[in-house]
Amino acid sequence: LTTNGTGLATGNYIIQPGDTSADLDVIDIPPSFPATVVDSSGYGLLTNLPADNIGSLKNIVIDSTPPTFESFETTKADGLYGAGVAIDITATMSESIRARSSMDITLNTGAVVRLVTATAGTTMSGTYTVSETDSSVDDLTVASYSTIVIRDDAGNSIATTSLPVFPNNLGDDRALQIDTDPPTITSISAPDGLYSEGDTITITAQLSEVIEAGKNIELTLDTGDVITFTTDGTDIASADYVVDAGDNSAGLEVTDAAPSGTVTDEAGNLFLPSLPNSSNLNDTSNIVVDTIAPTVLSIVPNTTSLNASQTATLTITLSEDSTDFDVADLAENTSGQFTSFSGSAGSYTVEFTPGADFEGTALISVTTASFTDLAGNSFAAGS
């Protein structure tokens, strides 16, 4: 303070970082101060404080402490949430801040949400609406934030971007799972085998996540058949494919997948009708569907005429492999005999000796239903 010779002394108080007072007041006059202040008669200033101190005359609050974030919270219940869901977020400050303060928070989904204060107070609020492009996370939380303008009533700006310590961040006291990934089929499988008409093949689809129970997904097979999976509230679905007459496939596969009606996961994301790369039915399983009856393509003799006691070698070719074709399946009209039968799969040879007194054209045939192919289809017509 500096005297001006009129009974007044004035000075400036410059607030320093860390200074604080709920009601500014003079609490002491240093002992050295009175010796330098004397009146015209030479008497020094008394050191007792006057009754009319600053605190009794004025209402002055000193606040040099910047506000900080104490917590991020939401009233949204724990659960699984998908695109379009609105989640309220509130930031609580260490002290009251001015109206129209604002900040941007970045969530661990990648979304940026602006929080504002409409009126002066200790909270800032905003709404996070889940977008289809947001990353899926198991526990929603605030990853970082940037302040636009935040000042307390004294004008101190927020001075740190540190997140609130545990357990005061959004994910510390809430379990909000964000799921924006559409459910898909990740693999399709069935037991290996060779199947014919009437056989049942149980086909199983592995889903990327749980789909609501009672939903239908239609799969089209390369045989042209369509089978329907009905979900049971798990991430696996199965359906039976019954082989019909005319169904054939050298390597059964699924050619299309489509929802029947609305099919969603637990977060409400719609099923994505796509087929799995490298995990389709023909990738994971070895399934042949064969409903075609085998035929005899040819019976070729090594000669076209025989004299008494002569023998012809017959070469028999089937349309496909067989495991039960044998000499008993052959018939002839000369009362002769077949010998030296050999061969496998779809190619055989046999020696034919006609009856001793036979003259005319020998007819060689295969009896109906005498053999089957590998899938169990029976030979249907004589040859």
C-alpha positions in Angstrom: 0.0 0.0 0.0 1.2 3.5 -0.7 0.1 6.6 1.2 -0.9 9.7 -0.7 -0.7 12.2 2.2 -4.5 12.5 2.6 -5.2 9.7 5.0 -5.6 7.0 2.3 -3.2 4.2 1.3 -3.8 2.2 -1.9 -2.3 -0.8 -3.6 -3.0 -3.6 -6.1 -3.4 -7.3 -5.2 -2.4 -9.5 -8.1 -3.9 -12.9 -7.8 -1.3 -15.7 -8.1 -1.8 -19.3 -9.1 -3.1 -21.3 -6.1 -4.6 -18.2 -4.4 -8.0 -19.0 -3.0 -10.5 -17.3 -0.6 -14.2 -17.7 0.0 -14.3 -14.1 1.3 -11.2 -12.0 0.9 -10.0 -10.3 4.1 -6.9 -8.8 5.6 -5.7 -11.1 8.3 -2.4 -9.4 9.3 -0.3 -6.2 9.2 3.4 -7.1 9.1 5.4 -5.8 12.1 7.8 -3.9 9.9 4.9 -2.0 8.2 4.0 0.5 11.0 7.6 1.8 11.4 7.4 3.1 7.9 4.0 4.8 8.2 3.8 7.8 10.6 1.5 10.7 10.9 2.5 14.4 10.9 3.3 14.2 14.6 5.6 11.2 14.1 3.3 8.5 15.5 3.5 5.1 13.8 0.5 3.1 12.5 -1.2 0.8 15.0 -1.1 -2.8 13.9 -4.6 -3.9 15.2 -7.0 -4.7 12.4 -10.0 -2.3 11.9 -13.5 -3.4 12.5 -14.4 -2.5 8.9 -12.2 -5.0 7.2 -12.5 -6.0 3.5 -14.5 -9.1 4.4 -17.1 -7.1 6.2 -17.4 -4.4 3.5 -17.1 -6.5 0.3 -18.0 -9.9 -1.0 -14.8 -10.9 -2.9 -14.1 -14.6 -3.7 -10.6 -15.5 -4.9 -10.5 -18.6 -7.1 -7.4 -19.4 -9.1 -8.0 -23.2 -9.3 -9.0 -24.4 -12.8 -12.0 -26.8 -12.9 -11.4 -30.5 -13.6 -13.6 -33.5 -14.6 -14.6 -35.7 -11.8 -16.6 -38.3 -13.7 -18.4 -39.4 -16.9 -21.7 -41.1 -16.3 -24.9 -42.3 -18.0 -28.3 -43.3 -16.9 -28.6 -46.0 -19.6 -29.0 -49.5 -18.2 -26.3 -52.1 -18.7 -27.0 -54.1 -21.9 -26.3 -54.7 -25.6 -27.1 -51.8 -27.9 -27.0 -51.4 -31.7 -27.2 -48.7 -34.3 -29.8 -46.0 -33.7 -29.8 -46.3 -29.9 -29.4 -43.1 -28.0 -27.2 -43.1 -24.8 -27.1 -40.0 -22.5 -23.7 -39.0 -21.2 -23.0 -36.5 -18.4 -19.7 -35.0 -17.2 -19.5 -33.8 -13.7 -17.1 -31.0 -12.9 -15.2 -30.2 -9.7 -16.9 -26.8 -9.5 -19.6 -24.7 -11.2 -18.8 -23.7 -14.8 -20.3 -21.0 -16.9 -23.3 -21.5 -19.1 -22.7 -22.5 -22.7 -19.4 -24.3 -21.9 -18.8 -27.1 -24.3 -16.4 -30.0 -25.0 -16.0 -33.0 -27.4 -15.5 -36.4 -26.0 -14.2 -39.4 -28.1 -15.6 -42.8 -27.2 -13.8 -46.0 -27.7 -16.3 -46.7 -30.6 -14.6 -43.9 -32.4 -17.7 -41.6 -32.1 -17.3 -38.0 -31.0 -20.0 -36.5 -28.8 -20.4 -32.9 -27.8 -21.3 -32.1 -24.2 -22.6 -28.6 -23.3 -24.0 -26.7 -20.3 -27.2 -24.8 -21.0 -27.0 -23.0 -17.7 -24.2 -22.5 -15.1 -23.6 -25.6 -13.0 -21.4 -28.5 -12.3 -22.6 -30.8 -15.1 -22.3 -31.0 -18.9 -24.5 -33.3 -21.0 -24.9 -34.7 -24.4 -26.3 -37.7 -26.3 -24.4 -40.5 -28.1 -26.5 -42.1 -30.9 -24.9 -45.3 -32.0 -24.0 -45.3 -35.7 -23.7 -48.3 -38.1 -20.1 -47.2 -38.8 -19.1 -47.2 -35.1 -16.7 -49.9 -33.9 -18.2 -52.6 -31.8 -16.9 -52.7 -28.2 -17.6 -54.8 -25.1 -17.5 -51.9 -22.7 -18.4 -48.3 -23.8 -16.1 -45.7 -22.2 -14.6 -42.2 -22.8 -11.2 -42.6 -24.5 -10.3 -38.9 -24.6 -11.7 -35.5 -24.8 -10.9 -32.0 -26.0 -12.3 -28.8 -24.5 -13.8 -26.1 -26.7 -14.5 -23.5 -24.0 -14.9 -24.4 -20.3 -14.4 -21.7 -17.6 -15.5 -21.6 -14.0 -17.3 -18.6 -12.5 -14.0 -16.9 -11.8 -12.9 -17.3 -15.5 -10.4 -20.1 -14.9 -10.1 -22.4 -17.9 -9.8 -26.2 -17.6 -6.1 -27.0 -17.6 -5.9 -30.8 -18.1 -7.2 -33.4 -20.5 -6.6 -36.3 -18.1 -9.5 -38.7 -17.8 -11.2 -39.2 -14.4 -9.5 -42.0 -12.4 -11.2 -45.3 -11.6 -14.0 -45.8 -10.9 -15.3 -42.5 -12.4 -15.1 -43.1 -16.2 -18.1 -44.2 -18.1 -17.0 -47.8 -18.4 -16.0 -48.2 -14.8 -19.6 -48.4 -13.3 -21.5 -49.4 -16.5 -21.5 -52.4 -18.8 -22.7 -51.0 -22.1 -21.8 -53.3 -25.0 -22.0 -51.7 -28.5 -22.6 -54.0 -31.4 -22.9 -52.6 -34.9 -21.7 -55.7 -36.7 -24.4 -57.5 -38.8 -24.7 -61.2 -38.1 -23.4 -63.5 -40.9 -22.8 -67.1 -41.6 -19.2 -68.0 -41.0 -19.2 -71.6 -42.1 -21.5 -74.4 -43.4 -20.8 -78.1 -42.9 -22.4 -81.5 -43.0 -21.2 -85.2 -42.7 -19.2 -86.4 -45.6 -20.7 -89.0 -47.8 -22.4 -90.2 -51.0 -26.2 -89.7 -50.8 -29.0 -90.8 -53.0 -32.8 -90.3 -53.2 -34.5 -90.4 -49.8 -31.3 -89.8 -47.8 -31.3 -87.1 -45.2 -28.3 -84.7 -44.8 -28.2 -82.5 -41.7 -26.5 -79.2 -42.7 -25.2 -77.0 -39.9 -24.5 -73.2 -40.2 -22.1 -71.5 -37.8 -23.2 -67.9 -37.2 -21.0 -65.0 -36.3 -23.1 -64.3 -33.2 -26.3 -65.2 -31.5 -29.5 -64.5 -33.5 -32.9 -64.2 -32.0 -34.7 -67.4 -31.6 -37.4 -68.3 -34.1 -36.0 -66.5 -37.1 -35.7 -68.2 -40.5 -32.8 -68.2 -42.9 -33.1 -69.9 -46.3 -30.2 -71.6 -48.0 -30.3 -72.6 -51.7 -28.2 -75.6 -52.6 -26.7 -76.3 -56.0 -29.2 -79.0 -56.5 -31.9 -76.3 -56.6 -33.4 -77.3 -53.3 -34.1 -74.6 -50.6 -33.8 -75.6 -47.0 -34.8 -73.4 -44.0 -32.8 -72.9 -40.8 -34.8 -71.8 -37.8 -32.7 -70.2 -35.2 -32.8 -71.2 -31.5 -31.2 -68.3 -29.8 -27.7 -69.6 -30.2 -24.9 -69.0 -32.8 -25.6 -72.4 -34.5 -28.4 -73.3 -36.8 -29.2 -76.7 -38.5 -31.6 -78.0 -41.0 -32.3 -81.3 -42.8 -32.0 -81.7 -46.5 -33.9 -84.7 -47.9 -32.5 -85.8 -51.3 -35.2 -85.8 -54.0 -35.3 -87.6 -57.2 -33.3 -85.7 -59.8 -31.0 -84.1 -57.3 -27.4 -84.4 -58.3 -24.2 -82.7 -57.2 -20.5 -83.7 -57.5 -19.7 -81.5 -54.5 -22.8 -80.2 -52.7 -22.6 -76.5 -51.9 -24.7 -73.5 -50.9 -25.3 -71.0 -53.7 -27.4 -68.4 -51.8 -28.4 -67.4 -48.3 -31.3 -65.1 -47.6 -33.4 -64.1 -44.5 -37.1 -65.1 -44.5 -38.6 -62.1 -42.8 -36.7 -59.9 -40.4 -33.6 -61.6 -38.9 -31.6 -59.7 -36.4 -29.0 -60.3 -33.7 -29.6 -59.3 -30.0 -28.6 -55.7 -30.7 -31.0 -55.4 -33.6 -28.5 -55.5 -36.4 -30.0 -57.1 -39.6 -28.7 -60.4 -40.9 -26.2 -59.9 -43.8 -27.1 -62.5 -46.5 -23.6 -63.5 -47.6 -21.8 -66.8 -48.0 -18.6 -67.6 -46.1 -15.4 -67.4 -48.1 -13.5 -70.7 -48.1 -15.9 -72.1 -45.6 -18.9 -73.0 -47.8 -20.3 -76.5 -47.7 -18.1 -77.8 -50.5 -15.0 -76.3 -48.7 -15.7 -78.0 -45.3 -17.3 -81.2 -46.4 -17.1 -83.9 -49.2 -20.7 -84.6 -50.2 -21.8 -86.2 -53.4 -25.5 -86.4 -54.3 -26.3 -89.0 -56.9 -29.9 -90.0 -57.9 -29.0 -91.2 -61.4 -29.5 -94.9 -62.0 -26.4 -96.7 -63.5 -26.6 -98.0 -67.0 -24.6 -100.5 -69.1 -22.9 -98.4 -71.7 -21.6 -101.3 -73.8 -21.0 -105.1 -74.0 -18.4 -105.6 -76.7 -17.2 -109.0 -77.9 -13.8 -109.5 -79.4 -15.3 -111.5 -82.2 -18.6 -111.5 -84.0 -18.8 -115.3 -84.9 -18.0 -118.5 -83.0 -17.8 -122.1 -84.1 -18.4 -125.0 -81.8 -16.4 -124.8 -78.6 -15.0 -121.4 -79.3 -15.1 -118.6 -76.7 -15.6 -114.9 -77.0 -14.1 -112.3 -74.6 -16.8 -109.7 -73.6 -15.8 -106.3 -72.4 -18.6 -104.7 -70.3 -18.6 -101.0 -69.5 -20.9 -99.4 -66.9 -21.9 -95.7 -66.8 -20.4 -95.4 -63.3 -18.6 -97.3 -60.6 -20.3 -100.3 -58.9 -19.2 -102.4 -56.0 -21.6 -105.3 -56.5 -21.6 -106.0 -60.2 -20.7 -109.6 -60.8 -21.1 -112.5 -63.3 -24.5 -113.5 -61.8 -25.9 -110.3 -63.2 -25.3 -111.5 -66.7 -27.8 -113.4 -68.9 -27.6 -115.1 -72.3 -29.9 -117.1 -74.6 -27.7 -120.0 -75.8 -27.6 -122.2 -72.6 -23.9 -121.4 -72.6 -21.8 -120.2 -69.7 -19.7 -117.3 -68.5 -16.3 -117.8 -67.0 -13.2 -115.9 -66.0 -15.1 -112.8 -64.8 -12.9 -110.0 -63.7 -12.7 -106.2 -63.3 -13.8 -103.5 -60.9 -15.4 -100.1 -60.7 -17.1 -99.7 -64.1 -15.1 -101.9 -66.4 -15.2 -105.8 -66.5 -14.3 -108.7 -68.8 -15.8 -112.2 -69.0 -15.3 -115.3 -71.2 -18.5 -116.4 -73.0 -19.0 -119.9 -74.4 -22.3 -120.5 -76.2 -24.3 -123.7 -75.8 -23.0 -126.7 -77.8 -25.9 -127.0 -80.2 -26.8 -123.4 -80.6 -27.0 -121.7 -83.9 -28.1 -118.1 -84.4 -27.5 -114.7 -82.8 -26.4 -114.8 -79.2 -28.0 -112.1 -77.0 -26.1 -111.0 -73.9 -27.8 -108.8 -71.3 -27.7 -107.5 -67.7 -30.7 -108.4 -65.6 -32.8 -105.5 -64.2 -32.0 -104.3 -60.7 -29.1 -106.7 -60.6 -26.5 -104.2 -59.4 -26.2 -100.7 -57.8 -23.9 -97.7 -58.1 -21.9 -96.4 -55.2 -24.8 -94.2 -54.0 -27.2 -97.2 -54.0 -29.1 -96.5 -57.2 -30.2 -99.7 -58.9 -29.7 -100.6 -62.5 -33.2 -100.1 -64.0 -33.2 -101.6 -67.5 -31.8 -104.6 -69.4 -29.1 -104.0 -71.9 
